[in-house]
Amino acid sequence: MISHLSFKDHLHEYESWFDRHAYVFESELAALRKVWPQEPGLMSLEIGAATGRFSKELKITEALDPDSSLLLIAESRGVHIMPGMAEELPYASNQFDVVFIGTSIHYFANPPKALKEAYRVLRNSGKLITAFIDKDSEIGKSYESRKDHSTFYATARFFAIDELENEIVNAGFVSLELSQTLFGSLDNIQQLQDSKSGYGEGSYIIIKAEKPGYDYPWHSQ
C-alpha cells in the first residue's frame, strides 16, 4: 500500500466528502449489500478501510489500514481495527469468508500482490468483493483529468475494467460477477440509485469473485 498521507493531512475534507455526496455513498452501499453474502456468522475483512465508513455500514468483522490515525476514527465508529499492509496481510491463511477491497485499491503499491494476499487469507469458496472507479467511465475520466491538481487523486491509479478483471483471475479467483452504480456525474446524483448487473453505464464497478473450493497447484504454497 502507498502512504495515506494526503488523507491524514486533509482528514476533514476527506470525511466531509461523504456528507456532501450522501447519495453517492448510499448508492455504493446499496450496490454492495446486493452482492454481499448473507450467510450468518461470516468472518469478513476490509483491506484499506481508512476511517471505517464502509466497514461500519457493512458490519465487517475486521478493518485493516496502514495508517493508525485513520484507524482510530474507524475504531471510534465501533469497528474492530488492525494495522497492516495490503501486500503483507497480518493473518493466517484460510481465515476469512469475505474480503472486501474498495476504492483503496487505486492506492495500492502492488495490486497483484494484494489480490494474491486476499486469495491467501480467504477460505476455500470464500468471496472477494472489489469496488473501484472505472477509468473509462464519466467519473473516472473526470478524476483522471484533475489528477495533477487534486489532493486525493494525484497518486491514484485508475483501472480499466478488463485490466482489473485480469488481475483478479491471475490471482486465482473464479466465477467473476460484475455490477455497476453511480450513473452520471457526482454532482448530479441527488437520489439513491439502484445498481445494475454488468458494466458500461455506471462509474462504480463491483467485481464479486470466488476462491475455488480447492487450491490450484500454483496457489497451494
Buried (B, 14 or more C-beta within 10 A) or exposed (E): BBEBEBBBEBBEEBBEBEEEBEBBBBBBBBBBEBBBEEEEEBBBBBBBBBBBBBBBBBEBBBBBBBBEEBBEBBBEBEBEBBEBBBBEBEBEEEBBBBBBBBBBBBBBEBBBBBBBBBBBBBBEEBBBBBBBBBBBBBBBBBBBEEBEEBEBBEBBBBBEBEEBBEBBEEBBBEEBBBBBBBBBEBEEBEEEBEBBEEBEBBBBBBBBBBBBEEBEEEBEE
